[in-house]
Amino acid sequence: MAHRGPDDEGVVSLNNIVLGHRRLSIIDLSQNARQPMRTPDNRYHIVYNGEVYNFKAIRKELEGTGEIFRTSSDTEVVLHAYARWGADCLSRFNGMFALAIWDMKRRELFLARDRFGKKPLYYYSDTGKAFIFASELTALQKDMAVPTVISPEGLNCYLALGYILSPLTIFENISKLESASYMLVSESGVKKVRYWDYAAEFRNKTVEKEQDIARNVLALLEDSVRMRMVSDVPVGAFLSGGIDSSSIVSIMKKYHDNILHTFSIGFNIPSYDESIDAEKVANWLNTTHHKKVCAIESDDILDSAVEVYGEPFSDTSLVPMVELSKLASTQVKVVLSGDGADELFAGYITYTADKMYRLLSPVPHVVKEIMYKLNRPIERLITKDAAKTKLSWHYKRKQFLNGIMGSPEQAHYSWRLIHTAQEREEIMGVHHRQLIHDTDPFHRFKRHYDNVQGLHWLDRSLYVDAMTWLPDDILVKVDRASMSSGLEARCPYLDVNLASYAAQIPAGYKMRGLRKKYILKQALRGTLPEFILNKKKSGFNSPVGAWIGSVNGDEFKAFNEYILKKRPEKMI
């Protein structure tokens, strides 16, 4: 895992446990802050990936109890916080992290992930014999003690969605620790606990007026950006030209005295290229902007990007994200990004589709059935030119009509669906038919929906996306791509205070009619100009259809199959 931590390494062996760490030095660059780190009494030992942004406030609280610190790192604060408060320390942390702490006295291992799952944690448990964990799946694959038997359920999930929902992986015996969860591992067994309930935040609605909500959103976002600029190394930002990344960069300029580096990726197919918009914003904000055109000249670029993700993963923006991270790493070690804003403030076209579904609810079932059946022959008329159009109207219509016959939950899920159950049978084989239906990823979506029964339909969709799409696709993409170049990506929109407050905002303020992100745009008036606020959302897709020679008009489906054929797991 040297790519995740190119600056230093450390290993400690303690009786029956070994802890290893690769360091990406961000806070306190001295050798005193290297890991594994231990408490002075030698009881607790930590390996930790990420940043706890409010560590200075926690440190001050701990110093008030008599704790003495020898470094200025957040790692030492996290370690002492656990020694003082145990698992309750997690409620105090505002940041992104995956951590493991060994308690020598109790012979117990504590592992935890942050609330939204920004940082990864994979593990293998052989009850009573071994427990092995790492930040990336490929690290576990190097250990001959870890079996790598393909998981049909994991494969079914990948083919359906293009990513694999936690706690599943592509291997039967390897799992992901879910976001907002911790584990206690000892000789007596493994205990898993969820320490934060995001659903509860949606149930406590604010009664504030619109202007007060907008003012609070902006204040919380500014606090979040300011905290994430704390670093002992240069900090830059990803910039696409949309309101999410532009808002982050605009706020950064208020608190950044030196040159601010921003980075964007362009494409040689116009409908996918946002680099002109990014340059326009960079000029308006007066940043030092860096741009790279992502043109795939050989399979080698695709193959190397695919390998970064460790298991099958077919988000079409994985390649430009890897290239963007490489570009940024030439200038800085930390970047801020706008990820998370769509899940907090309803920015995806999916939510428009959800609303359209409800507007069509009075339409008789038989009419919907005719609309659905008519779409099939129309779909076959799509030319290969559709593969050169970003999220073509044909694709949007197909995804919408695929869900029109089901429940509201199925309609939302179908928008994310790549291969139907029937198509997955054709790929995996009819002998897997029962498994394909029994382990359909929709069942996991449905459990999340059940957690927010009785809430507004938009809040339910936002919550479900934050439990599925966000941690297992968006944040996987950002973490693996950035860390493959030794770059730390921070997401101000996923600050716990901002996210909790956003959940409490009534749904009508997030989506006004068909206008998405309504309250966020109101909050940003005065921070961003109209040409940014009124820009149509584009999304960070890339022209993979053209790159891989797809002619069927559905680049998501074609890329999903392409990835599977490229992976070693194709031996299935």
C-alpha positions in Angstrom: 0.0 0.0 0.0 2.9 2.3 -0.5 0.8 4.4 -2.9 -1.5 5.3 -0.1 1.4 6.4 2.1 4.6 7.2 0.2 6.3 9.2 3.0 7.0 6.7 5.7 6.3 3.2 7.0 6.2 1.4 10.4 5.5 -2.0 11.8 5.1 -3.2 15.4 4.7 -6.8 16.6 2.9 -7.3 19.9 2.6 -10.9 21.0 -0.2 -12.2 18.8 -0.9 -9.1 16.8 1.1 -7.2 14.1 0.2 -3.6 13.1 1.6 -2.0 9.9 1.2 1.5 8.5 2.1 3.5 5.4 2.1 7.2 6.1 1.0 10.1 3.9 2.3 13.0 6.0 -0.2 15.9 6.2 -0.3 17.0 9.9 3.0 17.2 11.9 5.5 16.0 9.4 8.1 15.0 12.0 9.1 11.5 12.9 7.4 11.9 16.2 4.0 11.5 14.5 4.9 8.3 12.7 2.7 5.2 13.0 2.0 2.8 14.6 1.8 5.1 17.6 1.3 4.1 21.2 0.3 5.7 24.5 3.1 6.3 27.1 2.0 3.4 29.2 2.3 1.1 26.1 -1.3 -0.1 26.6 -2.9 1.3 23.4 -1.4 1.1 19.8 -3.0 2.7 16.8 -2.8 2.6 13.0 -5.0 5.2 11.4 -5.9 6.6 8.0 -7.6 9.9 7.5 -8.1 13.2 9.3 -10.1 14.3 12.3 -10.6 18.0 11.6 -11.7 19.1 15.0 -8.7 17.4 16.7 -7.5 20.7 18.2 -10.7 21.2 20.2 -10.6 17.6 21.3 -7.0 17.9 22.3 -7.8 21.0 24.4 -10.6 19.0 26.2 -8.2 16.1 26.9 -5.5 18.4 28.2 -8.0 19.7 30.6 -8.2 16.2 32.1 -4.4 16.0 32.5 -3.4 14.3 29.2 0.0 15.3 27.9 0.8 15.4 24.2 4.3 15.1 22.5 3.2 15.7 18.9 0.9 18.1 17.1 -0.7 15.3 15.1 -4.4 14.4 15.1 -3.3 10.7 15.3 -2.2 11.2 18.9 -5.4 13.0 19.8 -7.5 10.1 18.3 -5.4 7.6 20.3 -5.8 9.5 23.6 -9.5 10.1 23.0 -10.0 6.3 22.7 -7.9 5.7 25.8 -10.1 8.2 27.7 -13.6 7.5 26.3 -13.5 4.2 24.6 -15.9 3.8 21.6 -17.7 6.9 22.7 -14.8 9.0 21.3 -16.3 8.5 17.8 -19.2 10.8 18.6 -16.7 13.6 19.1 -14.9 13.1 15.8 -15.6 15.3 12.9 -13.7 13.9 9.9 -12.9 10.9 7.7 -11.1 7.9 9.1 -10.5 4.2 9.2 -8.6 3.2 12.3 -7.5 0.2 14.4 -6.5 0.4 18.1 -5.0 -2.6 20.0 -5.6 -2.7 23.7 -2.8 -4.7 25.3 -4.5 -5.0 28.6 -7.9 -6.3 27.4 -6.3 -8.0 24.4 -9.0 -6.4 22.2 -8.9 -4.8 18.8 -11.1 -1.8 18.1 -11.7 -0.9 14.4 -13.9 2.0 13.1 -14.9 3.9 10.0 -16.2 7.5 9.7 -19.9 8.3 9.4 -20.1 8.4 5.6 -17.4 5.8 4.8 -14.9 8.2 3.3 -12.0 5.9 4.3 -12.1 2.2 3.6 -11.5 -0.8 5.8 -11.5 -4.4 4.5 -11.2 -7.5 6.8 -11.1 -11.3 6.8 -12.2 -13.2 9.9 -11.3 -16.9 10.5 -13.1 -17.4 13.8 -10.8 -18.4 16.6 -7.7 -18.4 14.3 -7.0 -15.1 12.6 -8.4 -11.6 11.9 -6.7 -9.7 9.0 -7.5 -6.2 7.9 -6.3 -3.5 5.5 -7.3 -0.3 3.8 -7.5 -2.0 0.4 -8.7 -5.3 -0.9 -5.5 -5.9 -2.9 -3.5 -5.9 0.3 -5.5 -8.8 1.7 -5.2 -10.7 -1.6 -1.4 -10.7 -1.1 -1.9 -12.8 2.1 -1.9 -16.5 1.4 -3.9 -17.1 4.6 -6.9 -15.2 3.1 -9.0 -17.3 0.7 -10.1 -15.5 -2.5 -13.2 -17.4 -3.5 -15.5 -15.5 -5.8 -18.7 -14.4 -4.2 -21.7 -14.9 -6.5 -23.7 -12.4 -4.4 -20.9 -9.9 -4.8 -20.8 -10.5 -8.5 -24.6 -10.2 -8.8 -24.4 -6.9 -7.0 -21.6 -5.6 -9.3 -23.5 -6.6 -12.5 -26.7 -4.9 -11.2 -25.1 -1.6 -10.0 -21.5 -1.3 -11.2 -20.3 -1.4 -7.6 -20.6 -3.7 -4.6 -22.6 -2.8 -1.6 -21.1 -3.0 1.9 -20.4 -5.3 3.6 -20.0 -7.4 0.5 -16.9 -7.7 -1.7 -16.2 -9.7 -4.8 -14.8 -12.4 -2.4 -16.9 -14.6 -0.2 -14.7 -14.4 2.9 -13.6 -10.8 2.8 -16.0 -8.0 4.0 -16.1 -4.2 4.2 -16.8 -2.6 7.5 -19.8 -0.4 6.9 -19.8 3.4 7.4 -20.6 4.8 10.8 -19.7 1.4 12.4 -17.1 0.0 14.7 -15.9 -3.5 15.6 -14.5 -5.1 18.7 -12.3 -8.2 18.0 -11.1 -10.4 20.7 -10.4 -14.1 21.4 -14.1 -14.4 22.3 -15.3 -13.3 18.9 -16.3 -10.2 16.8 -18.9 -7.6 17.8 -20.1 -5.0 15.3 -21.9 -1.8 16.4 -23.4 1.1 14.4 -22.6 4.3 16.3 -24.4 6.9 14.3 -28.0 6.9 12.9 -28.3 9.3 10.0 -32.0 8.4 9.6 -32.7 10.1 13.0 -31.4 13.4 11.6 -34.2 13.5 9.0 -36.9 13.1 11.6 -36.1 16.3 13.4 -37.2 19.0 11.0 -36.3 22.7 11.4 -39.1 25.3 11.5 -36.8 28.1 10.5 -37.6 30.5 7.6 -36.0 30.1 4.2 -33.6 33.0 4.6 -32.4 31.7 8.0 -31.9 28.2 6.6 -29.9 29.6 3.7 -27.8 31.6 6.0 -27.1 28.6 8.3 -26.2 26.4 5.3 -23.6 28.9 4.1 -22.2 29.4 7.6 -21.8 25.6 8.2 -20.2 25.2 4.8 -17.7 27.9 5.4 -16.8 26.4 8.8 -16.4 23.0 7.1 -14.1 24.4 4.4 -12.0 26.3 6.8 -11.5 23.2 9.0 -10.4 21.2 6.0 -7.8 23.7 5.0 -5.8 22.9 8.1 -2.6 21.2 6.8 1.1 21.3 7.0 1.4 20.7 3.3 -0.1 22.5 0.2 -3.9 22.4 -0.3 -5.7 22.7 -3.6 -9.1 21.8 -5.1 -10.8 19.9 -7.8 -12.8 22.3 -10.0 -15.4 21.2 -12.5 -17.2 24.5 -13.0 -20.5 23.4 -11.3 -21.9 24.9 -8.1 -20.5 22.2 -5.8 -16.8 22.5 -6.5 -17.1 26.2 -7.4 -18.6 27.0 -4.0 -15.8 25.1 -2.2 -13.1 27.0 -4.2 -14.8 30.4 -3.7 -14.9 29.9 0.1 -11.3 28.6 0.1 -10.2 31.9 -1.5 -11.5 33.8 1.5 -9.2 31.9 3.9 -6.2 31.2 1.6 -3.4 33.7 1.5 -1.1 32.0 -1.0 -1.5 30.7 -4.6 -4.5 28.4 -4.8 -4.1 25.5 -7.3 -7.2 24.1 -8.9 -7.5 21.1 -11.3 -9.9 19.9 -14.0 -10.1 17.2 -16.6 -11.3 17.8 -20.2 -12.5 15.4 -22.9 -12.1 15.5 -26.7 -15.9 14.8 -27.1 -17.7 18.1 -26.6 -20.8 16.8 -24.8 -18.6 15.4 -22.0 -16.2 18.3 -21.7 -16.7 20.7 -18.8 -13.1 22.0 -18.8 -14.1 25.3 -20.5 -16.6 26.0 -17.6 -13.9 25.1 -15.1 -11.5 27.6 -16.7 -14.1 30.3 -16.7 -14.7 29.8 -12.9 -10.9 29.6 -12.3 -10.5 32.9 -14.1 -13.3 34.5 -12.1 -11.8 33.2 -8.8 -8.2 34.0 -9.9 -6.8 30.6 -9.1 -3.7 28.9 -10.6 -5.6 26.4 -12.8 -4.3 23.1 -14.2 -6.1 21.2 -16.9 -5.6 17.9 -18.6 -7.4 16.4 -21.6 -8.3 12.8 -20.9 -7.9 11.0 -24.2 -7.5 7.2 -24.1 -4.9 6.3 -26.7 -4.4 2.7 -25.6 -5.9 0.1 -23.4 -3.0 0.5 -21.0 -4.5 3.7 -19.5 -7.8 2.0 -19.0 -6.3 -1.1 -17.6 -4.1 0.8 -15.1 -7.1 2.8 -13.9 -9.2 -0.3 -13.5 -6.5 -1.9 -11.3 -6.6 1.0 -8.9 -10.0 -0.1 -7.5 -9.1 -3.6 -6.3 -12.4 -5.2 -7.3 -14.9 -4.8 -10.2 -16.0 -1.2 -10.3 -17.5 0.4 -13.3 -18.3 4.1 -12.5 -17.7 5.7 -15.9 -15.7 8.5 -14.3 -13.1 6.2 -12.6 -10.6 6.9 -15.4 -10.7 10.7 -15.4 -10.7 10.7 -11.6 -7.4 8.7 -11.6 -6.0 11.1 -14.2 -7.2 14.1 -12.3 -5.6 12.9 -9.1 -2.3 12.3 -10.9 -2.5 15.9 -12.2 -3.2 17.3 -8.7 -0.5 15.3 -7.0 2.1 17.2 -9.1 1.3 20.4 -7.2 -0.3 19.5 -3.8 -0.8 16.7 -1.3 -4.4 17.7 -0.3 -7.4 18.6 -2.4 -10.9 19.7 -1.5 -13.8 18.4 -3.6 -17.5 19.1 -3.9 -18.6 15.5 -3.4 -21.6 14.9 -1.2 -23.6 18.0 -2.1 -25.9 16.1 -4.5 -26.8 13.6 -1.7 -27.4 16.3 0.8 -29.3 18.9 -1.3 -31.0 16.7 -4.0 -28.8 17.4 -7.0 -29.2 14.3 -9.1 -31.6 13.8 -12.0 -32.7 10.7 -10.2 -34.8 12.9 -7.9 -36.5 14.5 -10.9 -37.4 11.0 -12.1 -38.8 10.2 -8.6 -41.0 13.2 -8.8 -42.2 12.5 -12.3 -43.0 9.0 -11.2 -45.4 10.5 -8.5 -46.9 12.9 -11.0 -47.7 9.9 -13.2 -49.2 7.9 -10.3 -52.9 8.6 -11.3 -52.2 7.1 -14.8 -53.9 3.7 -15.1 -51.6 0.7 -14.8 -52.5 -0.5 -18.3 -51.3 2.8 -19.8 -48.0 2.5 -18.0 -47.6 -1.0 -19.3 -48.2 0.2 -22.9 -45.5 2.9 -22.4 -43.1 0.4 -21.0 -43.6 -2.1 -23.9 -43.4 0.6 -26.5 -40.0 1.6 -25.2 -38.4 -1.7 -26.2 -38.7 -1.4 -30.0 -37.8 2.3 -29.7 -34.7 1.3 -27.8 -33.5 -0.9 -30.6 -33.6 2.1 -33.0 -30.9 4.0 -31.0 -27.8 4.5 -33.1 -24.3 4.3 -32.0 -24.2 8.1 -32.0 -26.0 7.9 -28.7 -22.7 6.6 -27.3 -21.2 10.0 -28.0 -23.9 11.9 -26.1 -23.6 12.4 -22.3 -26.6 10.9 -20.6 -28.7 10.9 -23.8 -32.4 11.4 -23.7 -32.8 7.8 -24.9 -30.9 6.6 -21.8 -32.9 8.7 -19.4 -36.2 7.6 -20.9 -35.2 3.9 -20.8 -34.1 4.1 -17.1 -37.3 6.0 -16.2 -39.6 3.5 -17.9 -37.8 0.5 -16.5 -39.1 1.6 -13.1 -42.5 2.9 -13.9 -44.2 -0.5 -13.3 -42.9 -1.0 -9.8 -43.2 0.6 -6.4 -41.7 4.1 -5.7 -38.7 2.3 -4.1 -38.2 0.1 -7.1 -38.5 3.1 -9.5 -35.7 4.9 -7.6 -33.5 1.7 -7.6 -34.1 1.1 -11.3 -32.5 4.4 -12.2 -29.3 3.0 -10.7 -29.7 -0.4 -12.4 -27.3 -1.5 -15.1 -28.1 -5.1 -15.8 -31.6 -6.5 -15.1 -32.1 -9.8 -13.3 -32.7 -11.5 -16.6 -29.5 -10.0 -18.1 -27.6 -11.2 -15.0 -28.9 -14.7 -15.6 -27.6 -14.6 -19.1 -24.1 -13.5 -17.9 -23.8 -15.7 -14.8 -25.8 -18.7 -16.0 -29.3 -20.0 -15.3 -28.0 -22.2 -12.6 -27.6 -19.0 -10.5 -31.2 -17.9 -11.2 -32.4 -18.4 -7.6 -29.3 -16.8 -6.1 -29.7 -13.8 -8.5 -33.2 -13.2 -7.2 -32.6 -14.0 -3.6 -29.6 -11.7 -3.3 -30.9 -8.9 -5.6 -29.3 -5.7 -4.4 -32.8 -4.1 -4.2 -33.3 -6.1 -1.0 -30.5 -4.1 0.7 -32.0 -0.8 -0.7 -35.4 -1.8 0.7 -34.0 -2.3 4.2 -32.6 1.2 4.1 -36.0 2.5 2.9 -37.7 0.7 5.8 -35.4 2.6 8.2 -37.1 5.9 7.1 -40.7 4.9 6.8 -43.1 7.8 7.1 -40.7 10.4 5.8 -41.1 12.6 2.7 -40.3 10.6 -0.4 -37.3 12.9 -1.2 -35.8 12.5 2.3 -36.2 8.7 1.9 -34.3 8.8 -1.4 -31.6 11.0 -0.1 -31.1 8.7 2.9 -31.0 5.6 0.8 -28.4 7.1 -1.6 -26.3 8.2 1.4 -26.3 4.6 2.6 -25.6 3.0 -0.8 -24.5 5.1 -3.8 -22.4 7.6 -1.7 -20.2 5.2 0.4 -19.9 2.4 -2.1 -19.5 4.3 -5.4 -18.8 8.0 -5.1 -16.5 7.8 -2.1 -14.8 4.6 -3.3 -14.0 6.4 -6.6 -12.6 9.5 -4.9 -10.5 7.6 -2.2 -8.9 5.0 -4.5 -8.2 7.4 -7.3 -6.7 10.1 -5.0 -4.7 7.8 -2.8 -3.3 5.9 -5.8 -1.3 9.1 -6.3 -0.6 9.8 -2.6 -3.2 12.6 -2.6 -5.7 13.2 0.2 -9.2 14.3 -0.9 -11.4 16.1 1.6 -15.1 16.6 1.1 -16.5 19.7 3.0 -20.1 18.9 2.2 -19.8 15.7 4.2 -19.1 17.5 7.4 -21.2 15.9 10.1 -22.6 19.3 11.3 -23.6 20.4 7.8 -25.0 16.9 6.8 -27.1 16.7 10.0 -28.5 20.2 9.5 -29.2 19.5 5.8 -31.2 16.4 6.8 -33.3 18.5 9.1 -34.3 20.9 6.2 -37.8 20.2 4.9 -37.8 18.5 1.6 -39.6 21.3 -0.1 -36.6 23.6 0.3 -34.2 21.1 -1.3 -36.4 20.6 -4.4 -38.8 23.4 -5.4 -41.0 22.1 -8.2 -38.4 20.5 -10.5 -35.6 22.8 -9.4 -33.0 20.7 -7.6 -30.7 22.1 -4.9 -33.0 25.0 -4.4 -31.9 26.0 -0.8 -28.2 25.4 -1.6 -28.4 27.8 -4.5 -30.2 30.4 -2.3 -27.4 30.0 0.3 -24.7 30.6 -2.3 -26.2 33.7 -3.8 -23.6 36.4 -3.1 -20.9 33.8 -3.0 -21.2 32.6 -6.6 -22.2 34.5 -9.8 -25.4 33.7 -11.7 -23.5 32.0 -14.6 -22.4 29.3 -12.1 -25.7 29.1 -10.1 -27.7 28.8 -13.4 -25.4 26.2 -15.0 -27.2 23.0 -15.9 -25.9 20.0 -14.0 -23.7 17.8 -16.1 -22.2 15.1 -14.0 -18.7 13.7 -14.1 -19.2 11.0 -16.7 -16.6 10.2 -19.3 -17.0 8.9 -22.9 -16.1 5.3 -22.1 -18.5 4.1 -24.8 -16.3 5.7 -27.5 -13.1 4.6 -25.7 -14.1 0.9 -25.6 -15.9 0.9 -29.0 -19.4 0.4 -27.6 -22.2 0.7 -30.2 -25.3 -0.3 -28.2 -26.0 3.2 -26.9 -25.7 2.2 -23.2 -22.2 3.0 -22.2 -22.9 2.1 -18.6 -23.8 -1.5 -19.5 -21.0 -1.8 -22.0 -18.4 -0.6 -19.4 -19.8 -2.8 -16.7 -19.1 -5.9 -18.9 -15.8 -4.5 -20.1 -14.5 -4.2 -16.6 -15.5 -7.7 -15.7 -13.6 -9.1 -18.7 -10.5 -7.1 -17.7 -10.5 -8.3 -14.1 -8.8 -11.5 -12.9 -12.1 -12.4 -11.4 -13.3 -13.2 -15.0 -12.3 -16.8 -14.2 -15.8 -17.1 -12.7 
